[in-house]
Amino acid sequence: MGAANGDLSFMADFNGITRSRELAPIAVPLTWGELHDLDAPSRWHIGDGAEMLKRATSKNVAYWGRADQVLPDL
């Protein structure tokens, strides 16, 4: 996969436009329950944009990426 077999679709072309493969997998925040039921790491792909927008407003991932903590002064 990738440049080793000649697939350069992940690279930008000379006009600065990025290309992606139709079913290229994407990273998605998951709950522990979803992780348990996940059948493959490529479950979501670049074509799932509408589902990703819906997930972004879900209460399951409402605080994803947020850490409520106080760090000590060093």
JOBEL-V611546 format. One record per backbone hydrogen bond with DSSP energy under -1.0 kcal/mol. CO is the residue of the C=O (numbers start at 1). NH is the residue of the N-H. If there is no record, write none. Layout:
BEGIN
CO_NH, CO_NH
END
This chain:
BEGIN
2_5, 2_7, 3_6, 6_8, 8_11, 13_16, 17_13, 21_24, 24_46, 31_35, 32_36, 33_37, 40_43, 44_26, 45_48, 48_52, 49_53, 50_54, 51_55, 52_56, 55_58, 61_64, 63_66, 67_69
END
